[in-house]
Amino acid sequence: MAETRLIQSRYRLLDLIGRGGMGEVWRARDEALGRQVAVKCLKPMSAQHDEDHTRIVRERFRREARVAAALQHRGVTVVHDFGEYEGVLYLVMELLDGRNLSQLLEDNAQHPLPVDDIVDIAEQVADALGYTHQQGIVHRDLKPANIMRLSDGTVKICDFGIARPGHGIPVTSRLTGVGIAMGTPHYMSPEQISGGQVDHRSDLYSLGCVLYEIATGAPPFDLEDSWGILVGHRDTPPEPLRSHRAELPGFFDRVVLDLLAKTPEERPADAHDLRRRIAVGRTGEQPSLGPAGEAPPAPVALSGRTPAPAAPLPAWAHTMTGGHRATGAVTPPAPLDHSAGLTLAWTTGTAPPGPRAPSPSRRDRAENALREFGRIAEDRARALGPEHPETLAARQQMAYALGRLGRHTEAHALHAAVLAAREHALGPDHPDTLRCRHNLAFSLSRLGRLEDAYRMAHDVAAARARVLGADHPDTLVTLYEVGYTLGRLGRWTEALHTYRRVAEARTRLLGSDHPDTLATRYEIGISLGRLGRSADALELYRALVADRTRVNGPTDPETLRARHGLGVNLGRLARWDEALAEARAVCGGREHVLGPDHPDTLVSRREVAVALGWLGRWTDALALYRQVADARTRLLGPAHPDTLAGRDDEAHCLEQLGRAREAADLYREVAVLRERGPAPL
């Protein structure tokens, strides 16, 4: 793409202004509007990366575009456009005239910045974070290279590549899980390091690291190896800033130390509280103490070695590189035009998988996670006690892995045990307790205990609305689960009402193109179809297919899923020729993207057979029904409910072809298998 120098006949690349592990940033001219812009291009993945890695990196790039485009604040980089050209994803942003904080430190020979500048930067970043957190977004990679100071003094946060909805539960997953920690070691919060739940207060910790560095010339734990850095964040109190630089105001020293508290509860409540403290401190008044009302712990002098941790760091930390502090945070190509600065840091973490049927590689990862967190839980129980929060966090990760493996009975038992401990230690309405109850409702649903699951999810949603707010991301996740369980109970009118409420809130908070908003619209279509309102469902799915195609591309599994819903409702309206064409297109797409035996592919193949049957083409339909049933027998076993449903389809088709004896024999075989039930896993 760089050779053509022109993207989509509109953006002409002029100068390369940054390069990182994932891509490049160019100064470009928007030929349509006659203005200069910055274009961020995702580099094609090399052959050594597997498909999962490539998909994750591309999705993170798309997520950056979606998140940044949804944020409208003077302290956040403006996104103009996003797309794909010749297989390369690109993001068009405002061209920033300034320098990032990493470059400012380099310009200053790594000496700290002037005090007035530091305090002004702190206040502006706090204001921007207050806005992004209010929108439900946690940045998760705040560092000097991702904060720009423009020539007019404005400060902007950049690079939302690993940002995500905050407060613990990923909105895209019905079951709470914590992904592999991502970020840059010098600026990672203790909860990121431990793989625990990350919310907006993790960004506040990272900001504390940034302010510490620009105020003293070095980050709080400036050690040589990544392991020492991570242990320092988790176990070692930082030295006061004024022990390095006496001229710093006392209030600023206290604010930064509060930001660097080891537990989120000890930090400022939110970025608005932080900004208030800074504003009060600038007037010369004494800002309030931290949330606990306690003084910070006595400082411990740092040496070349840090104390041994009480419990082991997660396995990923052993192979993690140290990353960069502000010195050398950007390795620019030569020559570069620094007059138009832009965030040049390209993050390279691994995103957690989405809530799709697990592939063998994902099953392997889930099994590895189960073993690893089981070991961590045992170590923490010995060192810290069985009901210590870190022990419970590891056990909750085990339960999550069990759920990913389909071992819902074991997951349920472990969730219940963790819940009992959480309630005893924290009380029934603590966010961590509510998170356990949410997961327990999920496992109850997957075990078929639908009434119990509904009651628990309903109660959790009400508690989260009371404690966190009606539109909090956690509340919406649980409401989504309420809608799902209502649907399984056949209470489709209530499910429709619930999904619409979630969709409206997510549209307002996350934007209409956010994947979680789009996922909720899909469930609205399911509810409409189940209520016999197929014309309304068809209209919804046409719009959803168009939006998914625009946002994700025509072959994305979620686009194909929306097209599947479109085809089903064409059939319900007896438009079988159109339904057949749509089902075949979706089946072909799923075979190519997911594989011929993927559960979604088999569902589409069955939909083709259904349409053929309604068109009177029973011989063709029989061949497809048998393919589906044989594949499910091979993958799931002969007595699995989905396999038996496939055999029922096959028997019905035999009846339509006048082969009554074969149909009767098959019905009897299915009845015997159904009575025996599926074999235990």
N, C-alpha and C positions, 0 to 999 in steps of 0.2 A: 504493500500500500504506500510505503514511503516513496517508492520510485515514481508513482503517478503524481505525487504532491497535491492531489486534489481528491477530496472525499465527497461522494454523493453529488458531484458537480457543484459543490457549494463551498466547502472548507478547504482553502489552499494552505498547505503546510509551509511555513516560512523558515523557522529556526527551531532546532531541538534545544529545549531548555531544561530537560531533566530525564534521567533514565534510572530505572530500578529493576528489581528482580522480576516484576510482572509486566512491565511495559515502559512506555515513553510518554513524555509530555512535550507538546510542540506549541510554539507561538504560531497562530494561523490567522488568516483573514476570512471572515464570513462574506463571500462574494455577493450574497443576496442582500445583506443589510449594510455592507460597507464598513464593518467594524472589526477590530482585532479581538480574538478570543484565544483561549487555551484549549487544546485538544489532547485528551489523554487516551492513548491507544493501548489495548491489551495485546501483548505479544503472543503469537501462536505458541502453544506448548510443544516442547521437544518430544521426540519419540520415546524417551525414557519415562515419560509420565503416562500413567494409565488413564483410562476413560473417566474413572471416578474423580481423579485429581483434576483433570481438565474441566469436567463439568462443575466441580466445586469452585474452581478459580473463576470460571466464566459467570457462575451464579453470584459470586461475591462482587464481581465487577458490576453486574446488573443491579445488585442490591445497593451498591454505592450510588448508582444513578437514581434509583427509586427513592432512597432515603434523602439524598441531597436535594433532589428536585422537590420533595415535599416540604422542605424547610425554607421558610421565608423570613430571614432575619439579617440585619446588617452585619452580624458577627459570624455568618455562615456563608461559605462560597456559593455563589449563584450558579445553578446549572441551566444551560440553555437548551441542550438537545442531547439525544442518545440514540445510538443505532448500531448497525452492523454493515460493514462494507468489505466485500471480497473476503469474508470469513473472519474479519478482525472487528472486535467490538471497540467502539469509540464513545467518548463522553466529551461534550462541548461545554466549557465553563467560562465564566468571566475571566479575563486576563488581569491578574493582580499586579499592581505596580508596588513592589515592596520586597521584603526579605522575610524568610521564616526565622524563628527564634534560634534555630541551630546556626543559620548563616550569620545572624547578628552576633552570636557569641564568637564565631570564627573570625568575623570582621574585627572583633574587639580582642583578638589574641587570647581567647578563652578567659578574659577577665570578666567579672560580673557586670551586668548592665547598671546604668544609673538608677538610684533608688526610686525617683519619681516615675521613671519609665516602668519599673517592675510593678509598682503598686497600680499604675494605670492599666497595664497589661492584665494583672490579676483581676481587676474589677471588670474589664471588658469581657474576658473569658468567662468569668462567673455569670455575667449577664447572658452570654450566648448559650452557655450550658443550661442555665435556668430555662431558656426557651426550648432547647432540644429535649431536655428531660421532660418538660411539660407536654411535649408531643409524643412521649413514650419511647424516645430513642436514647440508647446508651452508646457512646462512641467506642469505647473499649480499646482505643489505641492512641490516647492523647499523649503527645510528646512534642519536643521543641520543633521538629521538622514538620509537624502538622498544625502549627499555629503561625499565622502570618501577621506581620505588622506592616501596614501599608505606608506609603510615603506621607499620607495625610494624618497618620497616627491611628487609623482604624485597625482593630485587631480582628482577625477572622480565623475560625476553625475550619480545617480542610480534611479531606480524605476520610470518608465514612465507609471504607471498604469492608470493615468487619463490624460495623455498627449493627445493633439489633434492638428489637423491643426489649425494654428493661424489666426489672423487678422479678427476675428468676425464671419464669416459665416462657419458653419460646412460643409465640402465638401460633406458629405453624404446626405445633405438635399437640395432640390431645393429651399426651402423657408427658409429664415434666421430665426433662433430662438436662444434663449439663454437658456441653461439648468440651472438647479438648481446649484448654486455655490458650488464648491467642493474645498477642501483644508484643511489646518490646521489654525485655527483662528489667532494664533500669527504671521503667515507669509502670510496672505491673503491680496491682494491688495484691495483698495477701490472699484474698478470696479468688482472684484469677489464678494465682500460683497453685493454690490447693485444689483447683478444679471445682470450687464451690459455686453457690448461686451468686450471680453478679447483677447488681442493680446500679442506679445512678451514683451511688456513693463510691463505687469503684472509680468512676471518672474523677471524682473529687480527690481521691488518693493520688491518681496519676497527675492531676493538676498540681498537687502538693509537691510531687517530685520535680515537675517542670519549674515551679516557682523557686524551689530550693536551688536548682541548678543555675537559673539565670541570676539569682541573688548572691550565690557564693562561688560560682564558676565550676561547680561539680555537683552531680546528683547525690542524693543522701547516702547511697551505698555504692561507692565508686571503687569496686573491687575488680580484679583481673578476670575471674572466671564466673561463668553464668551461675554455677551452683552456689557460690558464695553470695552473689547478688540476690538470688532468690531466697536463700536462708536469711540474709540480712533483712529483706522486706518482711519476712514472716516473723522473725524472732528478735530482732535487734532494734531497740529504740534509736531514732536518729539523734545526732548531736544538734543542739540548738544552733540556729543559723548565726546568731550573734557571736558564737564562739569562733566563727570563721570571719565574721565581718561586723564589727562592733557598731558601725554607723547605721545599721538597719533599725527601723522603728521597733519598739518592743511589741506593739500590737501585731505587727506583721510576722514576727518570729512566732508568736503564740498561734496565730491563725494557721500558719503553715504546719506547725507541729500538730495542731488539731486535725488538719487534713490528712496527716500521715499516721493517724491512729491505726492500730492493728485490726480493730474490728469496726465494721461500718457504723455500729450504733454509737461509737465514741466520736465520730466525725460530725461536722455540721450537718444538720438535718437535710439540707438540699442546697443547690447553688444560689437560690434567692437568699437563704440565710447567710451564706458565705459573702455574697455581695453586700448585705446589710452590715456585716461585721467589718468589712473593708471600709465602707463608707463612714461608719461610726469611728473607726480607728483614724481615718484621715482628718477628722475634726479634732482629734486629740482626746476624745473620750475613751473610757475603758470598755472594750467589747466584752460581751458576756462569755462565760465559760462554755465548754463543750456540752453536748446534750446530757451527759451524766453529771454535770456540775462539779467535776473533779479536776484537780490540777494534773498536768501531764506527768508521766512517770519520770523519775530522775534519769538524766542522760547517762548512757553507757558509752565510754570511749571506744571508738572503732579501732581495730588493729588490722593487720593483714589477714587475720583469720577470724571467723565468726564462730559462735558457740554451736555445738552439735545440736541439731533439731530434736525436739521431743518426739516427733513422729516423722516418718520418711516423707519426703516430697514425692509427688506422683511420678510414675515411670517416665512420662514425656520429658520431665526436667533433666533427666540424665543425659539426653542427647541434644538438648537445646543449646544453640549457640548464644553467645552473650549479647548479640544485637549491638546497637550503637547508642552511646550517649550522644550529647549534642556534638561533641568533637567528631568530625567525620561522619555525621549522620547521613550525609548525602555524598555519594561518589559521582559527581557530574561528569559527563563526557566532555571532551575538549574539542572545539571551543564551545562555551556556553554563554548565553546572553542573560546575565543575572538581573538585568534591569526590569524584567517582567517575572518576578518570582512566583512560584506556585509550589504547593506541596510536592516534594519529589520522592517521598518515602512510599515504597510499594510493599504492602504487607504480604506475608506468605504463609499464614496459618492454614489449618485444615478445618473446614466448617463441619458441624455435626450433620449427619444425614437427615433427610426429611422423612416424614411419616409414610413412606411407601413400603410395599412388601419387601422384606429383606432379601437381597441377593446373597449368594454364598459368601462373597467377600465381606458383606456387612454382617452376616451371621458369624463369620470368623472374628470380626472386630468386636461384636457383642460378647462372644465367648471369652475373648482375651480380656475385655473390660471386666467381665464378671470375675474372672480369676484374679486380676490385678486388684480390683477394689475389695475382693474378699480378703486378700493378703493385707491390704492397707487397713481394713476394718479390724482384723485381728491384732495388728501391730498397735493401732491406736487404742484398742480396748485394753491391751496390756499396759500401755504407757500412760493413758489418760483416763481410762475407765470406760465401761460399756455405754454409759449415757452421756458422755461428753459430746458436745455439738459436732466436733470433727469426726468422732466415731460414727455418730448417727448419719452424718453427711455421706460417709463412705458406704454405710449400709443402704442408704437410700439410692445411691448409685448402683449398688448390686441389684436392688429391686427393679430399677429402671432397665438394666441389662436383661434381667429375667423376662420382663415384659416384651422387650425387643426380640427375644428368642421364642416368644409364644408360650412361655412357661408361666401362665397367669396364676395358677394355683399357688405356686411358690412365691411369685411376685406379691400376690395378695397377702400371704402370711407375713412376709417381710415388711411390707408397707404398714400392716396393722401393728406389728411390733414397734416399728419406728414411731408410728403415730402415738402409741401409748406413752413412749418415752418423751416425745415432744410435748404432749399435753401435760405430763407431770412436771416437766422442767420449765415450760414456757407459758402454759395456759392454753385454753381452747381457741382463742382468737389471734394468737401470734401468727404472722405471715408464714413462718416455717411450718407451724402446725396445720394451717389451712392448706399449704402445699401438699402435705402428707395426705390430708383428707381428700383432696382433689385426686391424687394418684390412686387412692384406695377406691374411690368411686369409679375410676377408669377400669381398674382390675375387676371390680364387681360386675361391670357391664360386660367385659370380655368373658367372664365366667357364666354369663347368662342370667345372673341375678339382677334382672332389670329394674324391678320395683325398688330393691335396696339401693341400686346404683342411682336411680332417679332421685330418691329421697336425700341421699348423701350429697349428690351434686347440687341439688336445689338448695340445701342448707349451706353448702360451702359458698355458692354464688351469693346468697343473701349475706353471709358473714363477710365475704370479701367486699361487697358493695358498701357495707356498713363501715368496715375498717379502712379500706383503701379507696373507695369511691365507685360509683356505678359504672364509670367508663374506664376504670383502670384496666390495663392489659390482662392482669391475672383474673379479674372478674369476668372479662369477656371470654377468656379461654374456658372458664368453668361454665358460663352460659352456653357456649358452643357445645360442650359436653352434655349439658341438660337437653339441648335440642336434639343431639344425636340419640340420646336414650329415649326421649319422647317418640322419636321416629320408630325406633325398634319396638316400642310398646304399641305402635299403631295410632298414636295420638298426634296425627299429622297437622291438625289445625294449630295445636299448641306449639308443635315443632316449628311450623312456618312463622308464627308470631315471634318465637325466640330467635330464630335465625335472622329475621328481618331487623330485630333490635340490635343484634350483634353487628350486622352488616352496616347499619346506619352509623353506629359508633365507630367502627373501624374506618369507614369512609371519612368520617370527620377527623379522626385522630391520625390515621396512617395514609390516607389518600385512596382514591378509587382504583389505582393500579397496583396497590400493595398486594402481594400474594395471599395474605390472610383475608383481605377484603374479597378478593376473587374467589377464594375457596369457600367463603360463606355464601356468596352468590350461587355457587354450584349447589350447595345444600338447599337453598331456597328453591331452585329448580326441581330438585328431587321431591321436596314437599309438595310443590304445585302439581307435579305429575301424579303423585300418590293420592292427591285430593280430586283427581279427575279434571284438573284445569290444564290440560295438555297444550291448549293454544297459548295460554300465558307462559307455560314452561318453555314452549318452542321459541317464543319471542325473547325470553330471557336468555336461552342458550345461544341464539344467534348473536346477540350482543356480546355474550361472554366469550364465544369463539373469536369474534373480531378483536376483543380486548386482549385475550390470551395470545393471539397470533401477533398482535402489535407489540406486546410486552415481552413474550417468551419465545416467539417464533412458531412456525407452523408445525414443526415436528416435536415440540416439547411435549412430554407426557401429560402435562396438565392441559395443554391445548387439545390433545387427542381425547382426553377425558371429557372435556366440554363438548367436543364433537360427538362423542358417544352418547351423551345426554340428548343432544340434538336429534340423533338418529332414532333413539328410543321413542321420543315424543312424536316424530314423524310417523312411526309405526302405530302409536296409540291413536293418531288421527287418521289411520287407514291409508296413509300415503306411502304404500309399500314399495313402489318402484324407487322413490326418493330415499326411503329408509334403507333399502338394500344397497344403493350406491354409497350412502354415507357409511354404513356398517363395513362395507368392503374397504373403503378408503381408510377408515380408522384401523381396521384389522391389519391392513398392509403396513400402515405407519407404525403400529405397535410391534409387529413382527420385526421391522427394521430397527427400531429404537430399543425395544425391551427384550426381544427374543421370541421365538415361536411358542415357547411353553410358559411364558410369563402369565401369571393369573389374569392380568388385564387383557392380554392378547387372547386368552381362552374365552373370556367374557365376550369380546368382540366377535370371535369366530362363532360363538353360539348365537349372537345377534344376527349374523349373516344367515345362519340356519333358520332362525325364526322367520326372517323376512322371506326366505325361499319357500318355507312351508305355507305361509299366507298367500303366496303367489301360486301355490299348487305344485311347486317343484319339489316333491317329497323325496325323490331319489337323491337329488343333490343335497337336500337337507340332511338325509340320513347319514351320508358320508361325513358331513361336518360334525353332526352330533356325536358320531363314533370317535372322531378324532379328539374331540373335547373330552369325552368320557375316558378314553384310553390314556390321554395325557394326565388327567387328574388321578387316575388309578396309579400311574407310574410315580407321580409326584407326591400325592397325598395319601395313597392307600385305597383299597377297594371299598372300605366302609366309611370313608369320610363323607360328611353330608353333601359337599359339593360334588363328589364323584357320584353319589347316589342320585342327586338331582339330574346329573348328566345322563345316567342310565334311564331314568324316567323319561327324559326327552327322547332318548333313542327308542324306548318301547312305544311311546305315543306315535312316533314317526312310523314304526312298523305297522301299527294299527291303521294308520291312514293309507298305507300301501296294501292293505288287505292281508297282511301276514300276521293274522290273529294269534296263531299258535306260538310263533316266536315271541310275540309281544307278551303273551301270558307267561311264558317261561321266564322272560326277563323281569316282569313285574314280581313274580314269586322270588326270584333270586335277590332282587332289591329288598323285598320285604324281610327276608331272612337276615340279610346284612344289616338292615336298619334296626332290627330287633336286637342283634348282638351288640351294636354300637361300635364306634371306632376304637381301634387299639390304643392303649395309653402311649403317650409320647415317651 
